[in-house]
Amino acid sequence: RHSTAAPSGGSALEIIFRPDPSIYDGRFANNAWLQELPKPLTKLTWDNAVLCSPALAERLELANEDVVELQYRGRKVLGSIWIVPGHADGCVTVHLGYGREAGGRVGERLGFNAYSLRTSDSPWSGSGLALKKTGEKYALACTQGHWSLEGRTNVRSGTLTRFREDPDFAHAAAAHHPPASLYPEYDYRGENAWGMAIDLTACLGCNACVVACQAENNVPVVGKVEVARQREMHWLRIDRYYTGNLDNPEVVHQPMLCQHCEKAPCEVVCPVAATVHSSEGLNEMVYNRCVGTRYCSNNCPYKVRRFNFLQYSDQSSPSLQLLHNPDVTVRDRGVMEKCTYCVQRISAARIEAKKEDRPIRDGEVVTACQAACPTQAIVFGNINDPDSKVAKLKKLPLNYGVLEEELNTQPRTTYLAGLKNPNPELESET
């Protein structure tokens, strides 16, 4: 993979070196959580790739997963192509930290070593790159096409100007149907009713919430082969959407987790009552009842349920005994699992409140994803309390429920439509 052969073939391009969004410069390469974490824009896991623009790929007749030879300053390395909308034309980007030969049990022999092309006099970019197509393919594990909800109005965004002209624009695009339902009604008077609001304006797609959820809830790592089979186990995923021109698109990130629907389609199809509705509105999993029919996953319109096809969790290795959160059940093969709204944290707050003979205070229950979010995009609380922060957010005109108008699922997790305030002069130039 490394030699001093002279460049040949391909056009002269610029190469850009960047730390990987997950494993940085390779120092975290042996962390399986980060290796399996989908990268914010490409949604690739367990590998790096040669990132290029759609225009460059069209000129060089390249497709995703094509293996190319990068030749730069008398050195060369093989890497797999990944086309990224919005990438600058005439250059490629490679992420550092992969291709390690002695990186540990997890980090070894993943991807290609971009360091072998890097020089000390120009460590972050350089010109004179030649790119040569080899005719081979190398499979990459990308999660963006998994659990796809595209084609529906699940993510909504607009400009500040549009919001001022039409404060209800977030509800205009959805199909509206009468709220008729055969599902039972629930009475939460005198009870807590937990809910969540996620601000798409604040969400950066940084993945901090995904890792926090994995650490808190003993979510297992499955490996590249299983990810490629659409079997990743993350309870919370960040869906990435492009809109506009391929050369200069806008990007919207949307955290997607169990919506804890009031009219939950998963509950009515489980033949053993393994998924049930709690007195506080949570859609709960009873792991001991689950027999793995997967009817609930098939009936979930948000595709947020995860099934243990194999024994993914390691419950026997002594070195991993301290890894698991003792407050959360470690699931076995054949069991369905999903987001629980960190029910263990709700229970802990309930116990403390009972000991002090008081109700649970607003903000006392903080979910793992909420605690990790650097922009405070996630707010959780009791929607039965009109003075709670989450209840106030749900009254805003920007608040909407994904598929609520189309399917009348009445999700407890709702979103605030994303707002941007672009400079009109800059927009006219682009």
C-alpha positions as CSV (number, residue, x, y, z in Angstrom):
1,R,0.0,0.0,0.0
2,H,3.0,2.3,0.2
3,S,5.7,2.8,-2.3
4,T,7.9,5.5,-3.9
5,A,6.6,5.0,-7.5
6,A,6.2,8.1,-9.6
7,P,2.6,9.3,-10.3
8,S,1.0,8.3,-13.5
9,G,-2.4,8.8,-15.0
10,G,-5.3,10.9,-13.7
11,S,-5.6,14.7,-13.4
12,A,-3.7,16.9,-11.1
13,L,-5.8,17.5,-8.1
14,E,-5.5,19.0,-4.6
15,I,-5.5,16.7,-1.6
16,I,-6.8,17.8,1.8
17,F,-5.9,16.0,5.1
18,R,-8.3,16.2,8.0
19,P,-8.7,14.5,11.3
20,D,-11.5,11.9,11.3
21,P,-14.8,13.2,12.9
22,S,-14.9,10.1,15.1
23,I,-11.4,8.9,15.9
24,Y,-9.6,12.2,15.4
25,D,-6.0,11.6,14.4
26,G,-6.1,7.9,15.3
27,R,-5.7,8.2,19.0
28,F,-9.2,6.8,19.5
29,A,-9.0,4.1,16.8
30,N,-9.3,1.3,19.3
31,N,-12.6,2.6,20.7
32,A,-15.3,0.5,19.1
33,W,-18.1,3.0,20.0
34,L,-16.4,5.6,17.9
35,Q,-15.6,3.2,15.1
36,E,-19.2,2.2,14.7
37,L,-20.4,5.8,15.1
38,P,-21.7,7.1,11.7
39,K,-19.8,10.2,10.6
40,P,-21.9,13.3,10.5
41,L,-22.0,13.9,6.7
42,T,-21.0,10.6,5.1
43,K,-22.6,8.3,7.6
44,L,-19.7,5.8,7.1
45,T,-18.6,3.5,9.8
46,W,-15.5,1.4,10.4
47,D,-13.5,3.0,7.5
48,N,-12.2,6.1,6.0
49,A,-12.7,6.9,2.3
50,V,-11.5,9.2,-0.5
51,L,-14.1,12.0,-0.4
52,C,-14.8,13.9,-3.6
53,S,-17.5,16.0,-5.3
54,P,-20.2,14.8,-7.6
55,A,-18.7,16.8,-10.4
56,L,-15.3,15.2,-10.0
57,A,-16.8,11.7,-9.8
58,E,-18.7,12.3,-13.0
59,R,-15.6,13.6,-14.9
60,L,-13.5,10.6,-13.8
61,E,-16.4,8.1,-14.1
62,L,-16.2,7.2,-10.4
63,A,-18.9,5.6,-8.2
64,N,-19.1,5.0,-4.5
65,E,-16.8,2.2,-3.3
66,D,-14.6,2.3,-6.4
67,V,-11.0,1.7,-5.3
68,V,-8.6,4.4,-6.6
69,E,-4.8,4.8,-6.3
70,L,-3.8,8.2,-4.9
71,Q,-0.3,9.2,-6.1
72,Y,1.2,12.2,-4.4
73,R,4.9,13.3,-4.3
74,G,6.3,10.0,-5.1
75,R,4.0,8.0,-2.8
76,K,0.8,6.1,-3.4
77,V,-2.0,4.5,-1.4
78,L,-5.2,2.7,-2.3
79,G,-8.5,4.0,-1.0
80,S,-12.2,3.7,-1.7
81,I,-14.2,6.6,-3.2
82,W,-17.2,8.2,-1.5
83,I,-19.1,11.0,-3.2
84,V,-20.1,13.9,-1.0
85,P,-22.6,16.6,-2.1
86,G,-21.2,20.0,-1.4
87,H,-17.6,18.9,-1.5
88,A,-15.3,21.4,-3.3
89,D,-14.5,20.4,-6.9
90,G,-11.0,19.7,-8.1
91,C,-9.8,18.1,-4.8
92,V,-10.3,15.1,-2.5
93,T,-10.4,14.8,1.2
94,V,-8.8,12.0,3.2
95,H,-9.2,11.4,6.9
96,L,-6.3,10.5,9.2
97,G,-6.1,7.8,11.8
98,Y,-6.9,4.6,9.8
99,G,-4.8,1.9,8.2
100,R,-3.0,1.2,11.5
101,E,-1.0,-2.0,11.8
102,A,-0.7,-2.0,15.6
103,G,-3.7,0.0,16.8
104,G,-5.2,-2.6,19.1
105,R,-7.8,-5.3,18.7
106,V,-10.4,-2.9,17.4
107,G,-8.3,-0.3,15.5
108,E,-6.1,-2.5,13.4
109,R,-6.4,-2.9,9.6
110,L,-9.3,-0.6,9.1
111,G,-9.3,1.7,6.1
112,F,-6.1,3.1,4.5
113,N,-3.2,5.0,6.0
114,A,-3.5,8.6,4.8
115,Y,-0.4,9.5,6.9
116,S,1.7,7.7,4.2
117,L,0.9,10.5,1.8
118,R,1.4,13.4,4.3
119,T,4.5,15.5,4.3
120,S,6.0,17.8,7.0
121,D,6.3,20.8,4.7
122,S,2.5,20.7,3.8
123,P,0.7,18.7,6.4
124,W,-2.9,19.7,5.7
125,S,-3.1,20.1,2.0
126,G,-1.1,20.0,-1.2
127,S,-1.4,20.1,-5.0
128,G,-0.2,17.6,-7.6
129,L,-2.3,14.6,-6.6
130,A,-2.9,12.1,-9.3
131,L,-5.9,9.8,-9.0
132,K,-6.1,6.5,-10.9
133,K,-9.1,4.1,-11.0
134,T,-8.1,0.5,-10.4
135,G,-11.3,-1.2,-11.4
136,E,-11.8,-2.9,-8.0
137,K,-14.4,-2.3,-5.4
138,Y,-14.2,-2.1,-1.6
139,A,-17.4,-2.3,0.4
140,L,-18.1,0.5,2.9
141,A,-20.7,0.3,5.7
142,C,-22.9,3.4,5.4
143,T,-26.0,3.8,7.5
144,Q,-27.8,6.7,5.8
145,G,-29.9,4.4,3.6
146,H,-30.9,2.3,6.7
147,W,-34.3,3.0,8.3
148,S,-35.0,5.5,5.5
149,L,-37.9,7.9,6.0
150,E,-37.2,9.9,2.9
151,G,-40.1,11.0,0.8
152,R,-42.1,12.1,3.8
153,T,-42.3,15.4,5.6
154,N,-40.3,14.2,8.6
155,V,-37.7,17.0,8.6
156,R,-38.9,20.6,8.2
157,S,-36.9,23.8,7.9
158,G,-37.1,27.3,6.5
159,T,-35.7,30.8,6.8
160,L,-36.4,33.4,9.4
161,T,-38.1,35.6,6.8
162,R,-40.5,32.8,5.9
163,F,-41.3,32.2,9.6
164,R,-42.1,35.8,10.0
165,E,-44.4,35.8,7.0
166,D,-46.0,32.4,8.0
167,P,-45.4,31.3,11.6
168,D,-47.2,28.0,10.8
169,F,-45.1,27.0,7.8
170,A,-43.9,23.9,9.6
171,H,-47.4,22.4,9.4
172,A,-48.3,23.5,5.8
173,A,-46.4,20.7,4.0
174,A,-48.0,17.8,5.8
175,A,-51.1,15.9,4.9
176,H,-53.9,16.5,7.4
177,H,-56.4,13.8,8.2
178,P,-59.2,13.6,10.8
179,P,-57.8,12.4,14.2
180,A,-60.0,9.3,14.3
181,S,-58.4,6.4,16.0
182,L,-59.2,2.8,17.1
183,Y,-56.4,3.0,19.7
184,P,-57.4,3.3,23.4
185,E,-57.3,6.7,25.2
186,Y,-55.1,7.2,28.3
187,D,-55.8,9.4,31.3
188,Y,-52.8,11.0,32.8
189,R,-54.5,13.3,35.3
190,G,-52.5,13.4,38.5
191,E,-49.6,11.6,36.8
192,N,-46.4,12.7,35.1
193,A,-46.5,12.5,31.3
194,W,-43.0,12.5,29.9
195,G,-42.1,14.1,26.6
196,M,-39.2,15.5,24.6
197,A,-38.7,18.4,22.2
198,I,-35.7,18.6,19.8
199,D,-34.7,21.9,18.2
200,L,-33.4,21.3,14.7
201,T,-32.0,24.8,14.5
202,A,-29.6,24.0,17.3
203,C,-28.7,20.4,16.3
204,L,-25.2,20.2,14.7
205,G,-25.3,16.5,13.9
206,C,-22.2,16.1,16.2
207,N,-23.2,12.5,17.4
208,A,-22.5,13.3,21.1
209,C,-26.1,12.2,22.0
210,V,-25.6,8.9,20.1
211,V,-22.5,7.9,22.1
212,A,-24.0,9.1,25.4
213,C,-27.1,6.9,24.8
214,Q,-24.8,3.9,23.9
215,A,-22.8,4.3,27.1
216,E,-25.8,4.9,29.3
217,N,-28.0,2.1,28.0
218,N,-25.5,-0.7,27.4
219,V,-26.0,-0.6,23.6
220,P,-23.7,-3.2,22.0
221,V,-21.3,-2.9,19.2
222,V,-21.9,-5.2,16.2
223,G,-19.0,-4.7,13.8
224,K,-18.7,-3.7,10.2
225,V,-20.2,-6.8,8.7
226,E,-23.4,-6.5,10.8
227,V,-23.7,-2.8,10.1
228,A,-23.6,-3.5,6.4
229,R,-26.5,-5.9,7.0
230,Q,-28.5,-3.0,8.5
231,R,-28.2,-4.5,12.0
232,E,-26.5,-1.6,13.9
233,M,-28.0,-1.3,17.4
234,H,-28.0,2.5,18.1
235,W,-31.2,3.5,19.9
236,L,-30.7,7.0,18.6
237,R,-29.5,7.9,15.1
238,I,-28.9,11.2,13.4
239,D,-30.5,11.3,10.0
240,R,-28.8,13.7,7.5
241,Y,-30.7,15.3,4.6
242,Y,-29.4,17.4,1.7
243,T,-31.6,19.9,-0.1
244,G,-30.8,22.1,-3.0
245,N,-28.1,21.9,-5.6
246,L,-25.7,19.0,-5.4
247,D,-22.7,21.3,-5.6
248,N,-23.8,23.6,-2.8
249,P,-26.6,21.9,-0.8
250,E,-28.1,22.8,2.5
251,V,-27.7,20.2,5.2
252,V,-30.3,19.3,7.9
253,H,-29.6,16.9,10.8
254,Q,-32.4,15.2,12.6
255,P,-32.0,13.1,15.7
256,M,-34.4,10.1,15.5
257,L,-35.3,8.0,18.5
258,C,-38.3,6.2,19.8
259,Q,-41.2,8.7,19.6
260,H,-43.1,7.1,22.5
261,C,-46.3,7.5,20.5
262,E,-49.6,8.0,22.3
263,K,-51.1,5.8,19.6
264,A,-48.2,3.5,19.2
265,P,-48.4,1.1,16.2
266,C,-45.9,-1.3,17.8
267,E,-47.9,-2.0,20.9
268,V,-51.0,-3.5,19.3
269,V,-49.1,-6.0,17.2
270,C,-47.0,-7.7,19.8
271,P,-48.5,-11.1,20.5
272,V,-46.9,-11.4,24.0
273,A,-47.4,-7.9,25.3
274,A,-43.7,-7.3,25.4
275,T,-44.2,-3.6,24.4
276,V,-46.7,-1.8,26.6
277,H,-47.9,1.7,27.5
278,S,-47.0,2.9,30.9
279,S,-49.0,5.0,33.3
280,E,-46.7,8.0,32.5
281,G,-47.0,7.6,28.7
282,L,-43.7,5.7,28.0
283,N,-43.7,3.0,25.4
284,E,-41.9,0.3,27.4
285,M,-40.1,-2.9,26.5
286,V,-40.5,-6.0,28.8
287,Y,-37.4,-7.9,27.7
288,N,-38.4,-11.2,29.5
289,R,-41.6,-11.4,27.5
290,C,-40.1,-10.8,24.1
291,V,-39.9,-13.8,21.8
292,G,-38.4,-12.0,18.8
293,T,-41.3,-11.9,16.3
294,R,-40.1,-8.4,15.2
295,Y,-43.7,-7.5,14.4
296,C,-43.2,-4.3,16.5
297,S,-40.2,-3.3,14.4
298,N,-42.1,-3.9,11.2
299,N,-45.0,-1.8,12.3
300,C,-42.9,1.1,13.6
301,P,-43.1,3.9,11.0
302,Y,-40.0,5.6,12.5
303,K,-37.8,2.5,12.2
304,V,-36.2,3.0,15.7
305,R,-36.5,-0.5,17.1
306,R,-33.4,-2.7,17.2
307,F,-33.2,-6.5,17.2
308,N,-30.4,-8.6,18.7
309,F,-30.0,-11.0,15.7
310,L,-26.9,-12.4,17.4
311,Q,-25.4,-12.4,20.9
312,Y,-23.9,-8.9,20.5
313,S,-23.5,-8.0,24.1
314,D,-20.4,-9.5,25.9
315,Q,-21.5,-10.6,29.4
316,S,-18.6,-12.9,30.1
317,S,-15.3,-11.0,29.5
318,P,-13.9,-9.9,32.9
319,S,-12.4,-6.7,31.4
320,L,-15.9,-5.6,30.2
321,Q,-17.8,-6.2,33.5
322,L,-17.3,-2.6,34.6
323,L,-18.4,-1.3,31.2
324,H,-22.1,-1.9,31.7
325,N,-24.4,0.4,33.5
326,P,-25.8,-1.7,36.4
327,D,-29.1,0.3,36.3
328,V,-29.9,-1.0,32.7
329,T,-30.7,-4.6,31.7
330,V,-28.1,-6.1,29.3
331,R,-30.1,-7.7,26.5
332,D,-29.6,-11.2,25.0
333,R,-29.9,-12.6,21.5
334,G,-33.5,-12.7,20.1
335,V,-34.7,-9.6,22.1
336,M,-36.0,-6.3,20.7
337,E,-34.8,-3.1,22.2
338,K,-35.2,0.7,21.8
339,C,-35.0,4.1,23.5
340,T,-36.6,4.1,26.9
341,Y,-36.4,7.8,27.6
342,C,-33.7,6.7,30.2
343,V,-36.4,5.2,32.4
344,Q,-33.8,4.4,35.0
345,R,-33.1,8.1,35.5
346,I,-36.8,8.8,35.8
347,S,-37.1,6.0,38.5
348,A,-34.1,7.5,40.4
349,A,-35.7,11.0,40.4
350,R,-39.1,9.5,41.4
351,I,-37.4,7.7,44.4
352,E,-35.7,10.9,45.5
353,A,-38.9,12.9,45.2
354,K,-40.8,10.4,47.2
355,K,-38.2,10.4,50.0
356,E,-38.6,14.2,50.2
357,D,-42.5,14.0,49.8
358,R,-42.6,16.3,46.8
359,P,-43.3,16.1,43.0
360,I,-40.5,15.6,40.6
361,R,-39.1,19.1,39.7
362,D,-38.8,20.3,36.1
363,G,-35.3,19.6,34.9
364,E,-34.6,17.0,37.6
365,V,-34.8,14.2,35.0
366,V,-32.1,14.7,32.4
367,T,-31.8,12.0,29.7
368,A,-28.3,10.9,28.6
369,C,-28.7,12.4,25.1
370,Q,-29.9,15.7,26.7
371,A,-27.0,15.8,29.1
372,A,-24.4,15.3,26.3
373,C,-25.9,17.8,23.8
374,P,-23.4,20.7,23.5
375,T,-26.1,23.1,22.1
376,Q,-29.0,22.1,24.4
377,A,-31.0,21.1,21.4
378,I,-32.8,18.4,23.4
379,V,-35.3,19.2,26.2
380,F,-37.0,16.6,28.3
381,G,-39.7,16.9,31.0
382,N,-43.3,16.5,32.1
383,I,-45.7,17.8,29.5
384,N,-48.5,17.6,32.1
385,D,-46.8,20.6,33.8
386,P,-47.8,23.7,31.8
387,D,-44.8,25.6,33.4
388,S,-42.2,23.0,32.3
389,K,-39.8,24.0,29.6
390,V,-40.7,21.1,27.3
391,A,-44.5,22.0,27.6
392,K,-43.7,25.6,26.6
393,L,-41.7,24.5,23.6
394,K,-44.5,22.2,22.4
395,K,-46.8,25.2,22.3
396,L,-44.6,27.1,19.8
397,P,-45.7,27.3,16.2
398,L,-42.5,25.6,15.1
399,N,-43.3,22.5,17.0
400,Y,-44.4,19.5,15.0
401,G,-44.6,15.7,15.3
402,V,-43.0,13.5,12.7
403,L,-45.8,11.7,10.7
404,E,-48.3,12.9,13.3
405,E,-50.6,14.5,10.7
406,E,-50.3,11.5,8.3
407,L,-50.6,8.6,10.7
408,N,-52.1,10.2,13.9
409,T,-49.5,8.4,16.1
410,Q,-49.3,11.4,18.5
411,P,-45.6,11.1,19.2
412,R,-44.3,12.3,22.6
413,T,-41.0,13.3,20.9
414,T,-41.6,16.4,18.8
415,Y,-39.3,18.7,16.8
416,L,-38.9,22.5,16.4
417,A,-38.5,23.2,12.7
418,G,-35.1,24.4,11.7
419,L,-34.6,28.1,11.0
420,K,-31.8,29.8,9.1
421,N,-31.1,33.5,8.6
422,P,-29.1,33.7,5.3
423,N,-27.6,36.9,4.1
424,P,-29.5,37.8,0.9
425,E,-26.4,39.3,-0.7
426,L,-24.4,36.2,-0.2
427,E,-27.3,34.0,-1.3
428,S,-27.5,35.9,-4.6
429,E,-23.8,35.4,-5.2
430,T,-24.1,31.6,-4.7
